[in-house]
Amino acid sequence: MAPAARLPFQNLTPDRILAAVEGAGWRCDGRLLALNSFENRVYQLGIDDGPPIVVKFYRPRRWSDAAIGEEHGFCAELAAAEIPVVAPCATAQGATLIHAGEYRLAVYPKRPGRAPELDDESTLEWLGRFIARIHAVGERRAFVFRPSVDIAAYGERPLAALLRAQWIPRDLHPAFAAGARHALDRARRRFADAGAVRSLRLHADCHAGNVLWTDEGPHFVDFDDCRTGPAIQDLWMLLSGDRAAMTRQLGAVLAGYEVFRQLDRAELALIEPLRTLRMLHYAAWLGERWHDPAFPAAFPWFGTERYWQDQILALQEQIAAMDEPPLDPG
């Protein structure tokens, strides 16, 4: 068991949750439902004489107030541009970041929705159009306090953390280290091939779980990990399956995207490198959060010999994928 000081949410009791929200100006009716979230803690709360709200308690010490302010400001810009994002609500004093003792929180309107059907080309086109509109706002100015999606942040530092820790079984450590370093070398080459692609403000974690779909189209949620990076970062996570399937999917996404914004086709060379970097970033994220009791309960397979064998195989597959020509949707 980790020391008490390292358990970030141990003091976040129902009473403290309700007190924090009511102290910010919302009158709760006592109904509280924990929602699926690991990085932060997210709850649905019932409100007197009004619809329920969603409250996010930020993981302590992860982001500075300034970085969270940039997240909220980006969401406000997108909402002002009539792009369907779920932006934080302001208190009567105009604040969107609320301090309550050791915790910081934000309040959001509850929005209905379901996961988008990514095997449907019209859905992919629709998503492409809205992501292009997000990027059109994202390129107006730069983040100052939020990091970038790049090889250092998503590859080199996560790999160094994994190799320092004790998660990898000793007999698999050399194979994993060699495979990961080989994969990072390939990723560097592909980034070099792409050249000086433009960076802009991104959602940066734009997978199906962060899109709420209704008959009126998508709502984009959870900009908690918004960063600076190449536009393709917000597109490649919509692709899955074999090369032929991903080519078709990418064609549909770009058919919508390029209605509003032209994609630099050099960025297509970054799809597999970015997938590789996300694998390393995700593994390191699990390791760094393992002291949080929610993680061993939700990811019991992490650290097992089978997990690391699968990671070694996946890295080999990624090296082969990065050696192939970029996807060409025509």
TORTI-864038 format. One record per residue: x, y, z of N, C-alpha, C in turn. Coordinates in pm, whole numbers, padded with zeros to 5 digits, always signed. Layout:
BEGIN
XYZXYZXYZ ...
END
This chain:
BEGIN
+00085-00119+00000+00000+00000+00000+00089+00124+00000 +00054+00221-00085+00131+00345-00092+00110+00427+00034 +00208+00513+00070+00188+00602+00183+00064+00688+00163 +00001+00722+00275-00125+00797+00267-00109+00925+00186 +00007+00992+00197+00027+01119+00128+00026+01102-00023 +00047+00978-00071+00053+00956-00214-00082+00914-00272 -00183+00900-00189-00315+00862-00238-00393+00990-00267 -00405+01027-00393-00449+01163-00425-00593+01195-00391 -00679+01094-00386-00821+01122-00365-00875+01060-00237 -00787+01025-00144-00834+00953-00026-00927+01036+00062 -00915+01167+00055-00999+01253+00139-01123+01303+00066 -01144+01255-00056-01257+01304-00134-01381+01220-00102 -01441+01248+00012-01559+01176+00057-01684+01238-00004 -01797+01166-00003-01922+01226-00054-01956+01358+00012 -01935+01368+00142-01966+01495+00210-01880+01608+00155 -01752+01582+00130-01663+01687+00080-01698+01722-00064 -01738+01624-00143-01779+01651-00280-01898+01746-00281 -02000+01712-00203-02121+01795-00200-02091+01934-00143 -02008+01939-00040-01975+02069+00020-01899+02157-00079 -01808+02097-00157-01731+02175-00253-01821+02234-00360 -01915+02154-00408-02003+02201-00515-02102+02305-00461 -02157+02280-00343-02250+02377-00287-02179+02506-00250 -02053+02495-00207-01977+02616-00176-01951+02701-00298 -01955+02639-00417-01934+02714-00541-02064+02770-00597 -02178+02737-00533-02302+02801-00573-02410+02710-00629 -02386+02581-00636-02488+02488-00685-02555+02420-00566 -02687+02415-00564-02760+02352-00454-02788+02207-00492 -02724+02116-00424-02734+01973-00456-02851+01910-00381 -02908+01806-00443-03019+01737-00376-02974+01608-00309 -02843+01583-00305-02789+01466-00236-02762+01347-00325 -02812+01347-00448-02785+01234-00538-02645+01248-00597 -02567+01142-00586-02428+01145-00632-02396+01011-00697 -02345+01017-00818-02311+00896-00894-02169+00910-00947 -02081+00817-00910-01944+00818-00963-01946+00773-01109 -01879+00849-01196-01869+00816-01337-01732+00757-01368 -01722+00694-01484-01600+00623-01521-01488+00722-01552 -01389+00729-01466-01273+00815-01487-01160+00765-01398 -01038+00772-01450-00923+00724-01373-00825+00837-01343 -00797+00921-01442-00700+01029-01420-00751+01126-01316 -00878+01161-01326-00943+01250-01230-01054+01172-01161 -01136+01240-01083-01257+01181-01028-01375+01263-01078 -01472+01195-01135-01583+01262-01201-01714+01206-01145 -01807+01296-01115-01933+01256-01053-02050+01329-01120 -02162+01260-01125-02288+01324-01161-02360+01359-01033 -02404+01483-01020-02474+01529-00900-02612+01579-00938 -02710+01543-00856-02844+01598-00873-02850+01739-00817 -02928+01824-00881-02940+01964-00842-03086+01997-00812 -03108+02072-00707-03244+02117-00674-03300+02200-00789 -03419+02166-00833-03492+02245-00933-03411+02266-01062 -03335+02165-01101-03260+02179-01225-03205+02046-01271 -03151+02042-01393-03094+01917-01443-02967+01883-01368 -02925+01756-01370-02801+01719-01301-02680+01783-01367 -02572+01788-01293-02446+01841-01342-02339+01732-01331 -02228+01755-01400-02113+01666-01391-01997+01747-01332 -01931+01691-01232-01824+01761-01161-01695+01682-01175 -01590+01750-01218-01458+01688-01230-01366+01743-01124 -01311+01654-01040-01207+01689-00944-01073+01652-01007 -00990+01752-01026-00862+01730-01092-00764+01653-01003 -00686+01567-01066-00582+01497-00992-00483+01600-00936 -00461+01599-00805-00370+01698-00747-00231+01692-00809 -00177+01811-00830-00037+01830-00873-00011+01788-01018 -00113+01750-01092-00087+01714-01231-00072+01839-01318 -00170+01929-01312-00167+02051-01391-00158+02172-01299 -00094+02276-01348-00097+02404-01277-00231+02473-01302 -00263+02571-01220-00385+02648-01243-00382+02713-01382 -00264+02759-01423-00253+02824-01554-00282+02726-01666 -00235+02602-01654-00260+02502-01757-00408+02466-01763 -00472+02454-01646-00616+02427-01645-00692+02546-01704 -00644+02667-01674-00707+02786-01732-00701+02784-01883 -00592+02733-01940-00583+02723-02086-00682+02620-02141 -00698+02509-02069-00800+02411-02110-00938+02475-02114 -00974+02544-02006-01106+02605-01998-01122+02715-02102 -01016+02793-02123-01022+02900-02222-01041+02846-02363 -00973+02736-02394-00988+02674-02526-01131+02627-02546 -01187+02560-02446-01326+02515-02455-01422+02633-02474 -01395+02743-02404-01481+02861-02418-01472+02918-02559 -01352+02921-02617-01337+02968-02755-01415+02880-02852 -01406+02749-02832-01476+02657-02921-01627+02674-02908 -01675+02686-02785-01819+02705-02765-01866+02836-02828 -01785+02941-02816-01821+03070-02876-01828+03060-03028 -01750+02968-03086-01753+02945-03230-01863+02847-03270 -01952+02815-03176-02065+02725-03198-02021+02585-03239 -01909+02542-03184-01863+02404-03201-01914+02325-03082 -01970+02207-03102-02036+02134-02993-01938+02067-02897 -01887+02147-02804-01803+02095-02697-01877+02116-02565 -01843+02036-02466-01899+02053-02333-01800+02135-02251 -01828+02262-02237-01738+02355-02169-01778+02370-02023 -01683+02405-01936-01715+02420-01794-01806+02539-01767 -01886+02525-01662-01976+02633-01621-01901+02731-01530 -01943+02855-01533-01883+02956-01447-01966+02976-01320 -01898+03009-01212-01966+03045-01089-02024+03186-01103 -02095+03230-01001-02151+03366-01003-02040+03471-01013 -01920+03436-00970-01806+03527-00977-01731+03516-01110 -01776+03427-01198-01714+03415-01329-01600+03314-01337 -01575+03239-01231-01465+03142-01230-01512+03007-01283 -01427+02941-01359-01456+02804-01402-01371+02702-01327 -01258+02744-01271-01176+02657-01186-01206+02693-01042 -01250+02593-00966-01295+02614-00829-01197+02546-00734 -01156+02616-00631-01068+02561-00528-01151+02526-00405 -01128+02404-00354-01198+02360-00234-01098+02281-00150 -01032+02349-00057-00929+02284+00024-00815+02236-00065 -00781+02109-00055-00669+02055-00134-00708+02022-00277 -00834+02035-00311-00882+01993-00443-00920+02112-00530 -00914+02087-00660-00962+02181-00760-01065+02109-00846 -01169+02179-00884-01277+02114-00956-01336+02207-01060 -01409+02147-01153-01485+02221-01252-01621+02154-01267 -01722+02235-01298-01860+02188-01310-01902+02199-01456 -01967+02093-01506-02008+02088-01646-02157+02055-01655 -02224+02104-01758-02361+02057-01781-02359+01911-01823 -02458+01837-01782-02468+01698-01826-02525+01696-01967 -02457+01623-02055-02503+01609-02193-02529+01462-02222 -02641+01430-02284-02667+01291-02320-02584+01252-02442 -02576+01125-02469-02507+01080-02589-02461+00937-02576 -02423+00884-02690-02373+00747-02698-02242+00749-02777 -02174+00637-02779-02050+00629-02857-02080+00637-03005 -01997+00707-03083-02021+00714-03227-01992+00580-03294 -02058+00555-03405-02037+00432-03482-01927+00458-03585 -01805+00421-03549-01691+00456-03632-01679+00368-03756 -01764+00268-03769-01764+00191-03893-01857+00252-03998 -01922+00364-03964-02014+00431-04055-01942+00551-04118 -01932+00553-04250-01855+00658-04317-01917+00796-04298 -02048+00804-04292-02110+00935-04272-02078+00991-04134 -02070+00901-04035-02030+00945-03901-01887+00996-03902 -01797+00926-03970-01658+00970-03978-01647+01105-04049 -01724+01124-04154-01722+01254-04223-01769+01365-04128 -01874+01337-04054-01929+01434-03960-01823+01472-03855 -01758+01370-03801-01651+01395-03703-01539+01476-03766 -01502+01440-03888-01396+01514-03956-01429+01661-03970 -01553+01695-04004-01591+01835-04018-01574+01911-03887 -01620+01850-03777-01612+01921-03649-01468+01928-03597 -01389+01825-03621-01250+01832-03577-01177+01942-03655 -01207+01956-03783-01146+02065-03860-01184+02200-03803 -01307+02215-03759-01350+02342-03698-01278+02365-03564 -01258+02257-03488-01178+02270-03365-01038+02319-03399 -00978+02263-03502-00842+02300-03539-00834+02443-03594 -00939+02485-03663-00940+02622-03713-00935+02723-03598 -01002+02690-03487-00991+02773-03368-00856+02750-03300 -00811+02625-03299-00687+02592-03230-00565+02661-03287 -00567+02694-03415-00448+02756-03474-00449+02908-03463 -00549+02964-03398-00553+03110-03384-00446+03162-03290 -00414+03084-03188-00312+03124-03091-00249+02999-03034 -00150+03013-02947-00076+02897-02895-00101+02880-02746 -00089+02755-02700-00080+02730-02557+00055+02777-02506 +00055+02825-02384+00180+02865-02318+00218+02766-02209 +00120+02715-02136+00147+02635-02017+00121+02485-02035 +00070+02446-02149+00040+02304-02171+00146+02242-02261 +00177+02114-02242+00286+02050-02316+00247+02013-02458 +00341+01950-02528+00322+01912-02668+00314+01761-02683 +00252+01719-02792+00256+01580-02835+00381+01567-02920 +00485+01507-02864+00609+01492-02939+00685+01370-02888 +00796+01341-02950+00871+01219-02917+00926+01225-02775 +00968+01343-02732+01023+01354-02597+00916+01325-02491 +00801+01393-02502+00697+01382-02399+00623+01250-02406 +00602+01196-02525+00521+01076-02540+00604+00950-02560 +00734+00965-02581+00815+00848-02606+00937+00836-02516 +01026+00932-02522+01152+00921-02451+01135+00923-02300 +01059+01018-02249+01041+01024-02104+00958+00906-02052 +00850+00867-02118+00780+00746-02072+00867+00621-02074 +00948+00604-02178+01033+00485-02183+01135+00488-02070 +01195+00603-02045+01291+00612-01935+01226+00576-01802 +01102+00621-01781+01031+00589-01656+01004+00440-01646 +00964+00378-01756+00936+00234-01754+01062+00153-01726 +01172+00192-01784+01295+00115-01767+01355+00134-01628 +01322+00246-01562+01370+00267-01424+01289+00188-01324 +01162+00167-01354+01071+00104-01258+01088-00048-01258 +01007-00114-01178+01017-00259-01161+00901-00333-01226 +00833-00269-01319+00715-00332-01375+00749-00444-01474 +00855-00429-01547+00888-00524-01653+00958-00645-01593 +00910-00767-01616+00979-00885-01564+01125-00887-01610 +01213-00931-01522+01356-00922-01550+01393-00993-01679 +01335-01108-01707+01374-01182-01826+01322-01118-01955 +01223-01028-01944+01170-00960-02062+01224-00817-02078 +01295-00771-01977+01344-00633-01978+01433-00604-02099 +01532-00687-02131+01617-00655-02247+01541-00649-02378 +01449-00743-02398+01373-00745-02524+01283-00623-02535 +01218-00586-02425+01132-00468-02429+01214-00343-02454 +01324-00327-02381+01407-00208-02397+01458-00196-02540 +01506-00306-02596+01558-00302-02733+01447-00270-02832 +01330-00334-02815+01219-00309-02907+01169-00166-02899 +01159-00112-02778+01110+00024-02762+01209+00125-02820 +01337+00103-02798+01437+00196-02854+01438+00189-03006 +01424+00069-03059+01417+00052-03204+01294+00125-03259 +01181+00110-03192+01057+00175-03235+01071+00328-03228 +01132+00378-03122+01151+00523-03113+01243+00575-03223 +01343+00496-03257+01431+00537-03367+01353+00548-03498 +01266+00449-03524+01182+00455-03643+01089+00577-03639 +01032+00604-03521+00942+00719-03508+01017+00849-03538 +01137+00862-03489+01216+00983-03517+01237+00999-03668 +01265+00889-03736+01286+00897-03881+01159+00942-03952 +01045+00889-03909+00921+00927-03975+00887+01074-03948 +00914+01122-03828+00894+01263-03800+00986+01348-03887 +01109+01302-03904+01203+01374-03992+01152+01374-04135 +01098+01261-04180+01044+01253-04316+00929+01352-04336 +00847+01368-04231+00731+01458-04243+00774+01604-04251 +00890+01636-04199+00939+01773-04203+00875+01860-04098 +00879+01989-04122+00833+02087-04022+00682+02105-04033 +00606+02006-03984+00460+02018-03987+00416+02121-03883 +00304+02181-03911+00254+02288-03824+00193+02229-03697 +00220+02291-03583+00158+02251-03457+00048+02350-03421 -00054+02301-03354-00166+02384-03313-00227+02326-03187 -00319+02398-03128-00389+02348-03010-00485+02237-03052 -00480+02127-02977-00556+02006-03011-00639+01959-02893 -00738+01875-02924-00800+01795-02818-00696+01699-02763 -00623+01630-02852-00508+01543-02824-00544+01406-02768 -00671+01384-02730-00713+01253-02682-00849+01221-02746 -00855+01239-02879-00981+01239-02952-01018+01098-02997 -01050+01013-02900-01098+00878-02931-01249+00873-02910 -01307+00759-02946-01453+00749-02944-01511+00771-02805 -01436+00737-02700-01487+00755-02565-01502+00900-02525 -01440+00991-02599-01450+01133-02569-01542+01207-02666 -01627+01130-02733-01729+01188-02821-01864+01134-02778 -01959+01223-02752-02097+01185-02723-02178+01209-02849 -02245+01103-02898-02318+01114-03024-02468+01116-02997 -02537+01207-03065-02682+01213-03061-02733+01221-03206 -02864+01225-03223-02919+01237-03357-02881+01370-03421 -02843+01468-03340-02800+01598-03392-02651+01602-03421 -02579+01492-03393-02436+01489-03420-02354+01475-03293 -02224+01507-03301-02134+01482-03188-02125+01599-03091 -02091+01566-02967-02040+01660-02869-01904+01609-02825 -01805+01697-02826-01671+01659-02783-01655+01694-02636 -01604+01598-02559-01590+01616-02414-01446+01589-02372 -01416+01623-02249-01290+01591-02182-01169+01644-02256 -01149+01775-02246-01030+01839-02300-00918+01843-02196 -00925+01756-02097-00828+01755-01987-00685+01736-02037 -00668+01665-02148-00533+01637-02197-00501+01719-02322 -00571+01830-02343-00544+01910-02463-00399+01960-02461 -00339+01954-02578-00197+01986-02594-00174+02050-02730 -00050+02086-02753-00006+02133-02883+00051+02016-02963 +00021+02011-03093+00076+01904-03174+00026+01911-03316 +00061+01811-03399+00015+01809-03537-00132+01772-03545 -00201+01824-03646-00344+01802-03659-00380+01654-03666 -00295+01573-03725-00325+01430-03743-00344+01359-03611 -00292+01415-03500-00311+01354-03368-00459+01339-03334 -00543+01432-03380-00685+01425-03349-00763+01341-03449 -00696+01286-03548-00765+01207-03650-00732+01059-03644 -00607+01025-03609-00567+00885-03626-00637+00792-03529 -00680+00841-03414-00746+00752-03319-00886+00710-03362 -00936+00769-03470-01063+00727-03526-01047+00609-03621 -00922+00566-03647-00893+00461-03744-00862+00331-03673 -00909+00219-03730-00879+00088-03672-00891-00018-03780 -00840-00136-03749-00850-00247-03844-00725-00260-03928 -00736-00330-04040-00620-00350-04127-00597-00227-04213 -00493-00233-04294-00454-00117-04373-00566-00071-04467 -00632-00166-04532-00740-00130-04624-00853-00061-04550 -00890-00113-04432-00999-00052-04355-00961+00088-04310 -00838+00106-04261-00796+00238-04215-00789+00337-04331 -00751+00290-04448-00747+00380-04564-00886+00430-04597 -00985+00340-04594-01123+00382-04620-01171+00480-04513 -01143+00448-04388-01186+00535-04278-01121+00672-04289 -00992+00674-04319-00922+00802-04331-00980+00885-04445 -01014+00819-04555-01076+00890-04666-01205+00957-04625 -01286+00887-04544-01412+00946-04498-01387+01062-04403 -01294+01045-04310-01262+01153-04216-01214+01277-04292 -01124+01258-04388-01069+01373-04460-01172+01437-04552 -01267+01357-04601-01373+01415-04684-01450+01520-04604 -01472+01494-04476-01535+01593-04391-01439+01701-04346 -01320+01661-04305-01221+01755-04249-01188+01865-04350 -01165+01826-04473-01114+01922-04571-01223+02010-04630 -01346+01996-04582-01449+02095-04612-01413+02227-04545 -01349+02219-04426-01320+02338-04346-01171+02370-04334 -01086+02269-04350-00943+02295-04330-00863+02192-04408 -00763+02237-04479-00680+02145-04555-00577+02079-04462 -00566+01948-04471-00464+01878-04394-00336+01871-04475 -00225+01902-04412-00094+01882-04474-00072+01732-04488 -00070+01682-04611-00063+01538-04632+00069+01478-04583 +00170+01561-04558+00293+01509-04499+00268+01450-04361 +00161+01495-04294+00130+01445-04160+00083+01301-04161 +00042+01249-04276-00002+01109-04281+00111+01015-04243 +00235+01057-04263+00350+00975-04224+00364+00962-04073 +00287+01043-03997+00298+01042-03850+00196+00951-03783 +00105+00891-03860-00001+00811-03796+00058+00697-03715 +00140+00613-03774+00195+00499-03700+00297+00541-03595 +00384+00641-03621+00468+00690-03511+00388+00740-03391 +00279+00812-03416+00197+00861-03305+00130+00746-03231 +00089+00642-03304+00032+00524-03239+00138+00458-03149 +00260+00451-03197+00369+00392-03119+00396+00473-02993 +00400+00605-03006+00424+00690-02890+00313+00676-02787 +00190+00663-02835+00078+00649-02740+00090+00519-02661 +00137+00412-02725+00156+00286-02653+00252+00303-02536 +00364+00369-02560+00463+00389-02454+00409+00484-02348 +00343+00590-02391+00286+00688-02298+00182+00622-02208 +00100+00537-02266-00007+00471-02190+00052+00375-02086 +00152+00296-02126+00213+00203-02031+00276+00278-01915 +00346+00388-01945+00408+00466-01838+00303+00532-01750 +00193+00575-01809+00084+00635-01731+00029+00535-01631 +00008+00410-01673-00040+00308-01580+00059+00288-01465 +00188+00281-01498+00288+00262-01395+00294+00377-01296 +00288+00499-01349+00297+00617-01263+00176+00632-01172 +00063+00576-01210-00060+00591-01131-00089+00467-01045 +00001+00372-01042-00030+00244-00978-00056+00257-00828 -00005+00363-00767-00032+00382-00623-00175+00423-00596 -00246+00468-00700-00387+00503-00686-00467+00373-00685 -00543+00343-00580-00612+00213-00572-00706+00184-00689 -00752+00286-00759-00841+00263-00873-00769+00188-00986 -00638+00202-00994-00567+00146-01109-00546-00005-01097 -00495-00058-00986-00486-00204-00977-00620-00274-00991 -00727-00208-00944-00859-00269-00956-00906-00273-01101 -00874-00168-01178-00923-00158-01316-00831-00223-01418 -00701-00231-01386-00603-00283-01483-00519-00395-01419 -00581-00502-01374-00506-00605-01300-00400-00674-01384 -00413-00665-01516-00318-00732-01605-00188-00655-01620 -00185-00527-01578-00063-00449-01594+00048-00508-01508 +00165-00521-01565+00279-00575-01491+00293-00725-01500 +00193-00793-01560+00204-00938-01574+00299-00971-01689 +00350-01092-01686+00440-01134-01793+00370-01131-01928 +00242-01171-01933+00168-01171-02058+00155-01030-02115 +00132-00933-02028+00119-00796-02074+00246-00751-02144 +00361-00775-02084+00485-00726-02144+00524-00807-02266 +00489-00934-02271+00509-01010-02395+00427-00949-02508 +00303-00912-02478+00218-00849-02578+00274-00714-02621 +00331-00640-02525+00388-00510-02560+00508-00526-02654 +00590-00625-02629+00706-00650-02716+00659-00684-02857 +00558-00770-02867+00504-00805-02998+00442-00684-03066 +00368-00603-02992+00305-00485-03051+00409-00386-03102 +00520-00372-03030+00627-00283-03076+00688-00334-03207 +00705-00464-03216+00756-00522-03340+00661-00494-03456 +00532-00506-03430+00432-00478-03534+00435-00330-03572 +00456-00244-03475+00462-00101-03504+00586-00065-03585 +00697-00130-03557+00817-00106-03637+00790-00142-03782 +00726-00255-03804+00691-00296-03941+00594-00196-04004 +00495-00150-03928+00398-00054-03981+00465+00078-04018 +00561+00121-03937+00630+00247-03966+00721+00235-04088 +00758+00113-04125+00840+00093-04244+00756+00091-04372 +00624+00083-04359+00537+00085-04477+00512+00229-04522 +00474+00248-04647+00437+00384-04692+00318+00435-04611 +00304+00565-04597+00188+00621-04526+00058+00582-04595 -00051+00581-04518-00182+00558-04577-00209+00662-04686 -00272+00619-04792-00301+00709-04905-00451+00701-04938 -00531+00794-04883-00675+00788-04908-00715+00840-05046 -00616+00887-05123-00646+00937-05257-00686+01082-05260 
END
